[in-house]
């Protein structure tokens, strides 16, 4: 069967075009008031979670610094005035 190379490429191009159309990004539908409120609530919840995460990270970093200073024998600001009272 001797088919021209052109006719061998056509099915490949059709499949590639169909896949491209299937994966094409469609525009987002316009939001109504309920969807806007839900998006705002989700954004606020995410911001609150990020804030709590940042606070937890800061606390853990402070604990690590205090432990490091304690192990190395470095005087901390909280213990320095107590040492001067003696």
N, C-alpha and C positions, 0 to 999 in steps of 0.2 A: 504494500500500500504506500504509494508515494504521494503524500500530501505536502503541499507547500508549507514552508516553515511559518508563514504568516498565520495559517489556520491552526497551527499548534500553539501559537502565542495568544490567540483570541480568548480561549477559555480561561487562561491564566489572568489575563487583563480583566475579564468580566468578574472573576472571583475576587481579585484584588479591589476592584471598584465596589463590589457589594460589601466587602469587609470594611472598606473605608467609609462607606455610607452608614453602616451599622454602628461604627464607633465614633461617628461625628458627634461633636459636643453640641447639644441643643441648648438654646438660650433658657435661662431660668424663668419660670413663670412669675408674673408679678405677685407680690405678697399682699395679703389682706391684713387687716388690723390684728386679728388673732395670731397670725403667723409672725407679725412684727413684734408683738408682745412676747411670744414664745422665744423668738430669737434674742430679744433683749434680756429675758430672764436667763436664758442659757449663757449669754455673754457675762452677765453679772455673777452667775454661779461659777463660771470658769475663772473670773477675776478673783473671787473670794477663795477659791481653791488654790490659785497661784499665790495669793497673799499668805495663806496658811502654810503653804509649802516653803515660802521664803522665810517665814518666821521659824519654822522647824529647822531649816537649814542653818539659820543664824544661831539658834540655841545649840545645835550639835557642834557647830564650829567653835562656839565659846567654850563648851565642855572640853573639846579636844585641846584648845589652847591652854586652858587651866590645868589639864592633866599633864601636858607637856612641860609647863612651867614648874609644876609640882615635882615632876620626875627629875628635871634638870637643876632644881634648887634655885630657880629664879624667883625673886620677890615680886609679888603681884601688887597692884595699886591698893587693893583691899587689905592686904596683910602688911604693907609698909607702914601705915600710921600706927597699927597695933604694935609693931616692933619698936617704934620710937617711944612709946609710953613706958616701956620697961626701964 
